[in-house]
Amino acid sequence: MARSSYIIIGAILLFGAYLYGVTALSPVEPVGRLGFVKLANPDMYPGHPQSKVLASYAAQRGSKCALVVHYAGSSNYMHYREGNVTIIELAYISSEYRTDIDWGEVIESFIFGIPDGKYRYRADGYEFDSLDEAMDYVESVARSKGQEGPMPMVFHGTVREGNVFINPGCGFPLYVQIAWRQYGRLGAYYYIVKGLLHPYLNNPYAAYELSHASDLQRLYNEGALDYTGYD
């Protein structure tokens, strides 16, 4: 085997050891994108298909909690129980509402990360001025539910309109910001790639969501998937 091959293998092993060590000390383990399109309003609640997918993933890994991150709308993003798993929600609040992609912002964030102070955050109706404050709150909720070790973290990933393959969807910037905060630049790059591939391999509803994406987007935007008025 060529010397360069040994160097590459060694670098991969060192990077894997680094991720393993940091994960053991981190409150979250970035998993990736949860879904592609909104299946119902509210976006996450007990019994919601995407909620059950996340809870099942967490339970299989022996985790008592899971974190899902969003782009903030009008919700308070309350935590709740899905079976034996507590789903904790955290959203970032941006002053600019948009459903399309600002590619300039994407490139800047990919190179430099997301700067502190760009967003505010909301969880359980509380708003936080910094990511540190928001994560301190999230971790306190997880501890109160008996969480030990890192909990799985996903970004909601749903796209209200447009191409679900190009647009990574709801919560992606916050997923990147937390991954960068916990794992550094290279770790964040790894979890971005891994996270974007995750639903194709692990979401049992992926084929349905992708094949019916435009219809589901239209129905959601028309209010036909709104169940807030029902008990």
Residue frames as qw, qx, qy, qz and C-alpha x, y, z in Angstrom:
[[0.000, 0.889, 0.458, 0.000, 0.00, 0.00, 0.00],
 [0.388, 0.578, -0.027, 0.717, 1.31, 3.44, -0.92],
 [0.309, -0.140, -0.483, 0.807, 2.43, 5.81, 1.80],
 [0.241, -0.143, -0.097, -0.955, -0.26, 8.30, 0.79],
 [0.625, -0.327, -0.597, -0.382, -2.91, 5.63, 1.41],
 [0.558, -0.290, -0.625, 0.461, -1.65, 5.12, 4.96],
 [0.095, -0.022, -0.201, 0.975, -1.75, 8.86, 5.54],
 [0.439, -0.235, -0.340, -0.798, -5.36, 9.07, 4.30],
 [0.677, -0.340, -0.647, -0.083, -6.44, 6.10, 6.41],
 [0.450, -0.188, -0.520, 0.701, -4.69, 7.54, 9.44],
 [0.099, -0.092, 0.028, -0.990, -6.37, 10.91, 8.95],
 [0.581, -0.310, -0.481, -0.579, -9.77, 9.23, 8.68],
 [0.659, -0.312, -0.647, 0.222, -9.15, 7.23, 11.85],
 [0.272, -0.095, -0.369, 0.884, -8.02, 10.34, 13.74],
 [0.303, -0.178, -0.163, -0.922, -11.08, 12.25, 12.56],
 [0.662, -0.329, -0.599, -0.309, -13.34, 9.36, 13.59],
 [0.555, -0.259, -0.597, 0.518, -11.73, 9.25, 17.02],
 [0.051, 0.034, -0.158, 0.986, -12.17, 13.00, 17.34],
 [0.492, -0.270, -0.345, -0.753, -15.88, 12.79, 16.51],
 [0.686, -0.312, -0.658, 0.011, -16.35, 9.89, 18.89],
 [0.432, -0.175, -0.498, 0.732, -14.68, 11.75, 21.73],
 [0.116, -0.075, 0.032, -0.990, -16.50, 15.03, 21.16],
 [0.556, -0.312, -0.537, -0.552, -19.84, 13.24, 20.82],
 [0.587, -0.307, -0.694, 0.282, -19.37, 11.66, 24.24],
 [0.263, -0.282, -0.368, 0.846, -19.07, 15.14, 25.76],
 [0.151, -0.119, -0.295, -0.936, -21.70, 16.89, 23.63],
 [0.438, 0.194, 0.579, -0.660, -25.36, 17.30, 24.63],
 [0.741, 0.495, 0.135, -0.433, -26.44, 16.47, 21.07],
 [0.478, -0.136, 0.742, 0.450, -25.50, 14.10, 18.28],
 [0.410, 0.472, -0.189, -0.757, -26.42, 15.66, 14.90],
 [0.608, 0.178, 0.774, 0.009, -28.46, 13.17, 12.91],
 [0.163, 0.033, 0.599, 0.784, -29.80, 15.16, 9.99],
 [0.379, -0.034, -0.245, -0.892, -32.95, 16.03, 8.10],
 [0.425, 0.108, 0.777, -0.451, -36.19, 14.64, 9.48],
 [0.536, 0.533, 0.652, -0.061, -38.53, 15.08, 6.50],
 [0.338, 0.140, 0.471, 0.803, -39.05, 16.79, 3.16],
 [0.214, -0.417, -0.340, -0.815, -42.52, 18.33, 3.25],
 [0.328, -0.112, 0.528, -0.776, -45.08, 19.27, 5.88],
 [0.215, -0.193, -0.935, -0.206, -47.57, 16.47, 6.44],
 [0.338, -0.716, -0.606, -0.078, -49.86, 18.23, 8.91],
 [0.028, 0.481, -0.247, 0.841, -50.30, 21.39, 10.95],
 [0.301, -0.872, 0.370, 0.110, -49.16, 21.54, 13.77],
 [0.504, 0.636, -0.582, -0.058, -45.79, 20.54, 12.35],
 [0.404, 0.171, -0.851, 0.289, -44.87, 18.31, 15.31],
 [0.587, -0.346, 0.281, -0.676, -47.22, 16.82, 17.90],
 [0.435, -0.174, 0.866, -0.175, -47.87, 13.42, 19.52],
 [0.675, 0.373, 0.625, -0.122, -48.90, 10.98, 16.83],
 [0.419, 0.808, -0.214, -0.355, -47.62, 13.07, 13.92],
 [0.958, 0.258, -0.029, 0.123, -45.84, 10.74, 11.44],
 [0.477, 0.648, -0.362, 0.470, -42.58, 12.70, 11.54],
 [0.417, -0.644, 0.429, -0.477, -42.74, 12.86, 15.32],
 [0.947, -0.169, 0.232, -0.145, -43.08, 9.08, 15.52],
 [0.811, 0.471, -0.200, 0.283, -40.13, 8.62, 13.15],
 [0.132, 0.704, -0.452, 0.531, -37.93, 10.77, 15.40],
 [0.651, -0.492, 0.395, -0.423, -39.09, 9.07, 18.59],
 [0.996, 0.071, 0.049, -0.016, -38.47, 5.64, 17.10],
 [0.621, 0.585, -0.332, 0.403, -34.96, 6.64, 16.06],
 [0.159, -0.665, 0.478, -0.551, -34.20, 7.97, 19.55],
 [0.839, -0.320, 0.279, -0.341, -35.67, 4.92, 21.30],
 [0.947, 0.263, -0.150, 0.111, -33.61, 2.53, 19.17],
 [0.487, 0.523, -0.412, 0.565, -30.50, 4.29, 20.46],
 [0.567, -0.400, -0.598, 0.401, -31.62, 4.21, 24.08],
 [0.127, 0.153, -0.121, 0.973, -32.15, 7.96, 24.24],
 [0.024, -0.570, -0.731, 0.376, -34.93, 9.38, 26.40],
 [0.160, 0.807, 0.149, -0.549, -35.00, 12.69, 24.51],
 [0.562, 0.301, 0.459, 0.619, -34.57, 14.00, 20.98],
 [0.032, -0.634, -0.066, 0.770, -34.13, 17.55, 19.73],
 [0.465, 0.550, 0.553, 0.418, -35.76, 18.92, 16.58],
 [0.181, -0.462, -0.011, 0.868, -34.78, 22.39, 15.38],
 [0.343, 0.724, 0.587, 0.119, -36.97, 24.70, 13.32],
 [0.143, 0.252, 0.131, 0.948, -37.21, 28.06, 11.63],
 [0.047, 0.343, 0.655, -0.672, -39.49, 29.99, 13.98],
 [0.146, -0.485, -0.569, -0.647, -43.08, 30.65, 13.01],
 [0.417, -0.552, 0.020, -0.721, -45.91, 31.48, 15.40],
 [0.839, -0.285, -0.464, -0.007, -45.52, 28.31, 17.49],
 [0.441, -0.808, 0.325, -0.217, -44.17, 28.29, 21.05],
 [0.611, 0.421, -0.663, 0.094, -42.24, 25.07, 20.26],
 [0.655, -0.499, 0.377, -0.424, -43.29, 23.18, 23.36],
 [0.125, 0.305, -0.944, 0.004, -41.66, 19.91, 24.33],
 [0.814, -0.064, 0.058, -0.575, -43.95, 16.87, 24.52],
 [0.516, -0.253, 0.818, -0.033, -43.97, 13.08, 24.88],
 [0.714, 0.341, -0.418, -0.447, -44.02, 10.71, 21.94],
 [0.883, -0.057, -0.464, 0.043, -44.32, 7.29, 23.50],
 [0.763, -0.528, -0.148, 0.343, -41.40, 6.95, 25.92],
 [0.549, 0.111, 0.094, 0.823, -39.36, 9.73, 24.28],
 [0.034, -0.832, -0.261, 0.488, -39.51, 13.45, 25.04],
 [0.521, 0.524, 0.318, 0.594, -39.35, 15.55, 21.89],
 [0.262, -0.689, -0.128, 0.663, -37.72, 18.93, 22.61],
 [0.479, 0.714, 0.354, 0.368, -38.21, 21.70, 20.07],
 [0.332, -0.614, 0.040, 0.715, -35.97, 24.71, 19.47],
 [0.502, 0.733, 0.374, 0.267, -36.43, 27.36, 16.79],
 [0.398, -0.195, 0.054, 0.895, -34.29, 30.20, 15.55],
 [0.185, 0.857, 0.407, -0.257, -35.93, 33.58, 15.02],
 [0.454, 0.065, 0.340, 0.821, -34.87, 35.51, 11.93],
 [0.129, 0.560, 0.189, -0.796, -35.88, 39.08, 11.13],
 [0.351, 0.387, -0.484, -0.702, -36.27, 38.14, 7.46],
 [0.740, 0.156, 0.599, -0.266, -38.97, 35.67, 6.46],
 [0.451, 0.524, -0.528, -0.494, -38.25, 33.72, 3.31],
 [0.903, 0.002, 0.398, -0.164, -38.91, 30.26, 1.91],
 [0.772, 0.601, -0.172, 0.115, -36.37, 30.43, -0.92],
 [0.833, -0.262, -0.002, 0.488, -32.58, 30.08, -0.65],
 [0.062, 0.972, -0.217, -0.067, -30.17, 32.99, -0.32],
 [0.931, 0.197, -0.116, 0.285, -27.15, 31.34, -1.95],
 [0.260, 0.697, -0.342, 0.574, -24.84, 34.17, -0.92],
 [0.548, -0.590, 0.362, -0.470, -25.76, 33.55, 2.70],
 [0.996, -0.060, 0.041, -0.043, -25.33, 29.80, 2.21],
 [0.743, 0.446, -0.250, 0.432, -21.79, 30.21, 0.85],
 [0.027, -0.696, 0.376, -0.611, -20.85, 32.70, 3.57],
 [0.756, -0.461, 0.271, -0.377, -22.19, 30.41, 6.29],
 [0.987, 0.107, -0.073, 0.100, -20.41, 27.40, 4.80],
 [0.581, 0.515, -0.316, 0.545, -17.05, 29.21, 4.83],
 [0.057, 0.468, -0.425, 0.773, -17.29, 31.19, 8.04],
 [0.208, -0.333, -0.849, 0.354, -20.07, 29.57, 10.02],
 [0.192, -0.774, -0.457, -0.394, -23.10, 31.39, 11.40],
 [0.217, 0.386, -0.391, 0.807, -22.05, 34.39, 13.50],
 [0.233, -0.427, -0.719, 0.496, -23.14, 34.82, 17.10],
 [0.078, 0.458, 0.255, -0.848, -25.97, 37.31, 17.48],
 [0.136, -0.001, -0.628, -0.766, -27.51, 36.66, 14.07],
 [0.495, -0.384, -0.661, -0.413, -30.58, 34.94, 15.48],
 [0.431, -0.316, 0.528, -0.660, -32.70, 34.79, 18.58],
 [0.306, 0.019, -0.948, -0.084, -34.22, 31.50, 19.73],
 [0.621, -0.245, 0.127, -0.734, -37.49, 30.09, 21.12],
 [0.421, -0.023, -0.906, 0.025, -38.33, 26.97, 23.11],
 [0.291, -0.485, -0.777, 0.276, -41.38, 26.26, 25.30],
 [0.051, -0.909, -0.379, -0.167, -42.55, 29.83, 24.71],
 [0.460, -0.758, 0.090, 0.454, -39.33, 31.31, 26.12],
 [0.603, 0.764, -0.038, 0.227, -37.10, 33.46, 23.93],
 [0.729, -0.480, 0.137, 0.469, -33.32, 33.63, 24.22],
 [0.196, 0.930, -0.187, -0.247, -30.83, 36.17, 22.93],
 [0.094, 0.644, -0.745, -0.148, -27.98, 33.71, 22.41],
 [0.790, 0.120, -0.567, -0.201, -27.50, 30.12, 21.36],
 [0.284, 0.201, -0.794, 0.499, -25.67, 29.40, 24.63],
 [0.390, -0.050, 0.461, -0.796, -28.73, 30.47, 26.63],
 [0.784, 0.132, -0.205, -0.571, -31.05, 28.47, 24.39],
 [0.695, 0.197, -0.691, 0.028, -28.94, 25.32, 24.61],
 [0.015, 0.196, -0.738, 0.646, -28.59, 25.67, 28.38],
 [0.619, 0.014, 0.265, -0.740, -32.38, 25.60, 28.56],
 [0.812, 0.218, -0.423, -0.338, -32.67, 22.63, 26.17],
 [0.469, 0.255, -0.793, 0.294, -30.11, 20.69, 28.19],
 [0.236, -0.146, 0.624, -0.730, -31.93, 21.44, 31.44],
 [0.782, 0.086, 0.008, -0.618, -35.17, 20.05, 30.00],
 [0.751, 0.268, -0.597, -0.083, -33.36, 16.94, 28.79],
 [0.201, 0.255, -0.797, 0.509, -31.75, 16.37, 32.19],
 [0.480, -0.079, 0.435, -0.758, -35.14, 16.74, 33.90],
 [0.867, 0.175, -0.118, -0.451, -36.43, 13.92, 31.65],
 [0.856, -0.313, 0.410, 0.040, -33.58, 11.62, 32.61],
 [0.734, 0.654, -0.164, 0.079, -31.42, 12.07, 29.52],
 [0.637, -0.583, 0.401, 0.305, -27.91, 10.68, 29.83],
 [0.523, -0.070, 0.585, 0.616, -25.35, 11.32, 27.11],
 [0.101, 0.220, -0.326, -0.914, -25.99, 13.06, 23.79],
 [0.547, 0.462, 0.602, -0.353, -29.52, 13.13, 22.42],
 [0.455, 0.321, 0.618, 0.556, -30.23, 12.82, 18.68],
 [0.111, 0.634, 0.106, -0.758, -30.71, 16.20, 16.96],
 [0.428, 0.407, 0.666, 0.456, -32.53, 16.65, 13.66],
 [0.142, 0.262, -0.041, -0.954, -33.62, 19.65, 11.66],
 [0.609, 0.385, 0.503, -0.478, -37.24, 19.53, 10.59],
 [0.315, -0.158, 0.736, 0.577, -36.27, 19.83, 6.94],
 [0.383, 0.617, 0.687, -0.019, -39.72, 20.52, 5.54],
 [0.149, -0.074, 0.344, 0.924, -40.08, 22.79, 2.51],
 [0.348, 0.521, 0.495, -0.602, -43.30, 24.78, 2.19],
 [0.646, 0.725, 0.133, -0.199, -42.85, 25.52, -1.51],
 [0.268, 0.797, -0.521, -0.148, -40.27, 24.83, -4.18],
 [0.743, 0.332, -0.581, 0.008, -37.70, 22.13, -4.78],
 [0.782, -0.582, 0.149, -0.166, -37.30, 19.78, -1.81],
 [0.920, 0.090, -0.030, 0.381, -34.05, 18.35, -3.21],
 [0.427, 0.536, -0.128, 0.717, -32.20, 21.67, -3.45],
 [0.302, -0.657, 0.177, -0.668, -33.72, 23.39, -0.42],
 [0.344, 0.088, -0.864, 0.356, -32.61, 21.66, 2.82],
 [0.454, -0.583, -0.589, -0.328, -35.71, 23.03, 4.53],
 [0.448, -0.803, -0.043, -0.390, -36.84, 24.20, 7.94],
 [0.729, -0.666, 0.157, 0.016, -34.24, 24.49, 10.69],
 [0.877, 0.290, -0.072, 0.377, -31.14, 23.75, 8.61],
 [0.239, 0.733, -0.290, 0.567, -29.19, 26.92, 9.61],
 [0.562, -0.648, 0.326, -0.397, -29.71, 26.17, 13.30],
 [0.992, -0.058, 0.082, 0.077, -28.61, 22.55, 12.79],
 [0.678, 0.510, -0.171, 0.501, -25.43, 23.85, 11.17],
 [0.091, -0.774, 0.287, -0.558, -24.88, 26.43, 13.90],
 [0.777, -0.511, 0.274, -0.245, -25.22, 23.87, 16.70],
 [0.966, 0.120, 0.032, 0.228, -23.06, 21.29, 14.90],
 [0.469, 0.654, -0.222, 0.551, -20.36, 23.93, 14.30],
 [0.362, -0.744, 0.285, -0.484, -20.57, 25.05, 17.94],
 [0.861, -0.383, 0.295, -0.160, -20.19, 21.51, 19.28],
 [0.918, 0.049, 0.314, 0.237, -17.93, 19.85, 16.72],
 [0.284, -0.561, 0.379, 0.678, -15.99, 22.60, 14.96],
 [0.405, 0.557, -0.325, -0.648, -15.72, 23.33, 11.25],
 [0.255, 0.261, -0.885, -0.291, -14.75, 19.87, 10.00],
 [0.137, 0.212, 0.914, -0.316, -17.25, 18.15, 12.25],
 [0.417, 0.530, 0.280, -0.683, -19.98, 20.47, 11.00],
 [0.399, 0.453, -0.557, -0.570, -19.10, 19.70, 7.38],
 [0.098, 0.061, -0.993, -0.034, -19.29, 15.98, 8.11],
 [0.193, 0.379, 0.790, -0.441, -22.67, 16.28, 9.82],
 [0.412, 0.505, -0.064, -0.756, -24.04, 18.50, 7.04],
 [0.388, 0.299, -0.754, -0.437, -23.29, 15.84, 4.41],
 [0.089, -0.094, -0.975, 0.181, -24.42, 12.99, 6.65],
 [0.245, 0.379, 0.560, -0.695, -27.53, 14.92, 7.67],
 [0.469, 0.419, -0.228, -0.744, -28.66, 15.66, 4.13],
 [0.407, 0.176, -0.849, -0.288, -28.38, 11.98, 3.20],
 [0.178, -0.049, 0.844, -0.504, -30.08, 10.73, 6.39],
 [0.622, 0.236, 0.359, -0.654, -33.78, 10.83, 5.38],
 [0.642, 0.399, -0.502, -0.420, -33.18, 8.95, 2.13],
 [0.429, 0.220, -0.868, 0.122, -31.89, 6.02, 4.18],
 [0.136, -0.091, -0.818, 0.551, -33.89, 6.27, 7.42],
 [0.398, 0.178, 0.247, -0.865, -37.23, 7.96, 6.82],
 [0.330, 0.228, 0.913, 0.072, -39.91, 5.34, 6.02],
 [0.347, 0.775, 0.443, -0.289, -42.10, 8.12, 4.57],
 [0.199, -0.525, 0.381, 0.735, -39.39, 9.49, 2.25],
 [0.186, 0.145, 0.795, 0.559, -40.68, 7.87, -0.94],
 [0.032, 0.735, 0.678, 0.008, -44.22, 9.06, -0.23],
 [0.144, -0.816, -0.115, 0.548, -43.13, 12.59, 0.66],
 [0.214, -0.397, 0.511, 0.732, -40.91, 12.93, -2.40],
 [0.141, 0.257, 0.824, 0.484, -43.39, 11.46, -4.89],
 [0.085, -0.773, -0.611, -0.145, -46.23, 13.65, -3.56],
 [0.396, -0.267, -0.210, 0.853, -44.21, 16.73, -2.60],
 [0.041, -0.151, -0.253, -0.955, -45.95, 19.30, -4.81],
 [0.466, -0.500, -0.592, -0.426, -49.43, 18.04, -3.86],
 [0.579, -0.509, -0.511, 0.380, -48.61, 18.03, -0.14],
 [0.275, -0.122, -0.076, 0.951, -47.14, 21.54, -0.38],
 [0.218, -0.312, -0.394, -0.836, -50.27, 22.80, -2.12],
 [0.563, -0.535, -0.607, -0.169, -52.61, 21.14, 0.37],
 [0.521, -0.395, -0.415, 0.632, -50.65, 22.46, 3.35],
 [0.150, -0.042, 0.044, 0.987, -50.57, 26.01, 2.00],
 [0.355, -0.362, -0.479, -0.716, -54.30, 25.85, 1.30],
 [0.400, -0.321, 0.492, -0.704, -54.98, 24.79, 4.90],
 [0.839, -0.016, -0.359, -0.408, -56.24, 21.36, 3.93],
 [0.725, 0.027, -0.621, 0.298, -53.74, 19.69, 6.26],
 [0.082, -0.424, 0.401, -0.808, -54.56, 21.93, 9.22],
 [0.581, -0.354, -0.731, -0.044, -55.77, 19.89, 12.19],
 [0.143, 0.121, -0.487, 0.853, -55.56, 22.61, 14.82],
 [0.486, -0.188, 0.009, -0.854, -59.33, 22.94, 14.95],
 [0.821, -0.134, -0.482, -0.273, -59.89, 19.29, 15.81],
 [0.619, -0.602, 0.424, -0.274, -59.63, 17.49, 19.14]]
